[in-house]
Amino acid sequence: MSNIVEIKIGREDVGKGCITVPADRKLVGRHHAKLLIDRDAQSISIQEVKASNGTFVNGLRMASSGPLDKDDTVYLGCMDEAMGFKLNVRKIFDLITTDYSREFQQEVIPVYENYMEELNKLNSKFQKKMSMPRNIVMLSGAVIGLCFIGFSGLIFGEKSSAASTARLVAMSVTSVLTALVAFLPTNHKQENVKEQSLDLLLKYQDKYCCPKCGTKFNLNQHWKIIQASGCPNPKCNAQFKK
Ligand SMILES: [Zn+2]
């Protein structure tokens, strides 16, 4: 069974869900035409009902009925908006069109992929930068500390109080060095990375959106999840997979 919706167009109030033309457009019939919308085929055709002054598609008076393309310019009555009526064909097509898989492939997926690529680059750059000096200082701290602990007995005599003091100093130096490395530089760099990640987010988040209604998606959500569920806006019926 086909899924065809009929939309009446006319100067008379033709009812809910229909297109009522303003009463002063005298050349438009009271029951001028109807649109036949095939949701399955995603196609629209127009059929005149009582259109004594005709219907014009792309500047030519059409036969009593015919299919419409979303780029068609359609006037009812005459090609002058004072007396006739211009039909917003694109808007009607937008309402019935649900398949945005091509736009999703071409516009949405690359945004996510590029964002992730830049984010990964940023993270690995940070890790490389941080790991070398950090490891060297931590290792030095540990070596100095261990040397002191190991040799303090030899230097100062096993039971001397100097040995205990030296051990204590060694432990302190090790802790302080490790703490310095663990907190100060890392925090600073992490702030930097956080800032740059935020810049990335701002750069991409506006472009990661529904190609039909513009609703923004969450960049933390992989495009495959969005593709599977369709547009999250309940008023938008855009689907992204064939
Ligand atoms: Zn949408």
Boltz pocket constraint, residues with backbone or C-beta under 6 A from the ligand:
constraints:
  - pocket:
      binder: B
      contacts: [[A, 210], [A, 211], [A, 212], [A, 213], [A, 214], [A, 215], [A, 231], [A, 232], [A, 233], [A, 236], [A, 237], [A, 238]]
      max_distance: 6.0
